[in-house]
Structure formats: structure tokens, C-alpha cells
Amino acid sequence: MNGAINSMFSLKHLLPSALDRAHVTRQVTTSLIVMKSDEFLFSVLPSAAKTEARTLALTGTVLVIGCRSSALGEFVRQQEETLLSFLKRELPQTHISRVRIQILHNLPPTNGFQDGTIDTL
């Protein structure tokens, strides 16, 4: 009988409360935003520049994207509205007000999104 009761609850319904109990909802949401943002960047960047820009952080409602050149930073800035729309569509519960571009000639290691796939441990 207990198994029948447990089968009525899907993982989709149990996961949010588990995240709340572990106090990691914010971190998981931030990770999803960074991952989806990198996915978007990978899809719009020219093939030669796919490793030249990546999402660095989410500070409040501002998404920070690092680029290796000012030209690439300007290209990403031109994609800002499309990126914000993409994130709103993919993660409707989030609110990101704007994108800030940071020019870094030495980008830190990737967040995990490389060649269109997510690196796993």
C-alpha cells in the first residue's frame, strides 16, 4: 500500500520541496540560468568564437558574460534582448533584468558547456 502512495508522487513534485529543505534552490536556479545562457551563446556565436565567451555569474538580476574581445562583447550585447527572451521562455520563474559584458583576455575555465553538450563528472 505504501508503494502505491509513493508512486502517486512523481519526482517532479518531490524535487522542489527537497531543494527547499536542503536550502539549495537559489544555487540550483543560478546554475540552470548559467547553463542555459551558455547554451544560447554557443548557438549564436560564430564557430571560431564559441569558446571566446561564457556566462560568468548572476548578480541579483544581472547576468554577467565574459568575452575575450570587445568586438565579441559588442556582438553579445546586440543579442541581449534575444538572450533575455530565451531565458524567460526556458526558465519562466526567473527574472533577469539585463546583461553586463565583461572583457577578460584570460577567461576562467568553462562552466561545463563546451561543444553543445554538458560536461559531466
C-alpha positions in Angstrom: 0.0 0.0 0.0 2.8 2.4 0.9 4.4 1.8 -2.5 1.1 2.8 -4.2 1.0 6.0 -2.3 4.7 6.8 -3.2 4.1 6.1 -6.8 1.4 8.8 -7.0 4.1 11.4 -6.3 6.4 12.0 -9.2 10.0 13.2 -8.9 8.8 16.5 -10.5 6.6 17.1 -7.5 9.1 15.9 -4.8 12.2 17.8 -6.1 11.1 21.4 -5.3 10.4 20.6 -1.7 13.7 18.6 -1.4 15.6 21.6 -2.8 13.9 23.9 -0.3 14.7 21.6 2.6 18.3 21.5 1.6 18.4 25.3 1.1 19.9 25.0 -2.4 17.0 26.2 -4.5 18.8 29.5 -5.3 22.1 27.8 -6.2 20.4 25.3 -8.5 18.4 28.0 -10.2 21.6 30.1 -10.7 23.3 27.1 -12.2 20.4 26.5 -14.6 20.5 30.1 -15.7 24.2 30.0 -16.3 23.9 26.7 -18.2 21.0 28.0 -20.4 22.8 31.2 -21.1 25.9 29.3 -22.2 23.7 27.1 -24.4 22.3 30.3 -26.0 25.8 31.8 -26.5 27.0 28.5 -28.1 24.1 28.6 -30.5 24.6 32.2 -31.7 28.4 32.7 -31.7 30.3 32.1 -34.9 32.1 28.7 -34.9 35.5 30.4 -34.4 34.3 32.2 -31.3 32.4 29.5 -29.5 35.0 29.3 -26.7 35.6 33.0 -26.5 32.5 34.0 -24.4 30.8 32.4 -21.5 28.4 33.2 -18.7 30.4 34.1 -15.5 27.8 34.9 -12.9 24.4 36.0 -11.9 24.5 39.0 -9.6 21.0 39.8 -8.4 19.1 40.2 -11.7 22.1 41.0 -13.8 23.7 38.3 -15.9 27.5 38.7 -16.3 29.0 37.4 -19.5 32.8 37.3 -20.1 34.2 37.9 -23.6 37.8 37.8 -24.8 37.4 40.8 -27.1 35.5 44.0 -27.3 34.2 43.1 -30.7 32.8 39.8 -29.4 31.4 41.7 -26.4 29.6 44.1 -28.7 28.1 41.1 -30.7 26.9 39.6 -27.5 25.4 42.9 -26.4 23.5 43.1 -29.6 22.0 39.7 -28.7 20.9 40.8 -25.2 17.1 41.0 -25.9 17.1 37.7 -27.6 19.1 36.1 -24.8 16.7 37.5 -22.2 13.7 36.3 -24.1 15.3 32.8 -24.5 16.0 32.6 -20.7 12.4 33.8 -19.9 11.0 31.1 -22.2 13.3 28.4 -20.9 13.1 29.3 -17.2 9.9 31.3 -16.7 10.3 31.5 -12.9 13.5 33.6 -13.2 13.8 37.4 -13.5 16.9 38.8 -15.3 16.8 42.5 -16.0 19.9 42.9 -18.1 23.2 41.6 -19.3 26.6 43.0 -18.3 29.6 42.3 -20.6 33.0 42.0 -19.0 36.1 41.9 -21.3 38.6 39.3 -20.0 41.6 38.3 -22.1 42.0 35.3 -19.9 38.6 33.7 -19.4 38.3 31.3 -16.4 37.7 27.6 -17.2 34.3 26.8 -18.7 31.2 26.3 -16.6 30.6 22.9 -18.3 29.0 23.8 -21.7 31.6 23.3 -24.4 30.7 21.7 -27.7 27.0 21.7 -27.4 27.0 19.1 -24.6 27.2 19.4 -20.8 30.3 18.0 -19.2 29.5 15.5 -16.5 31.7 14.4 -13.7 
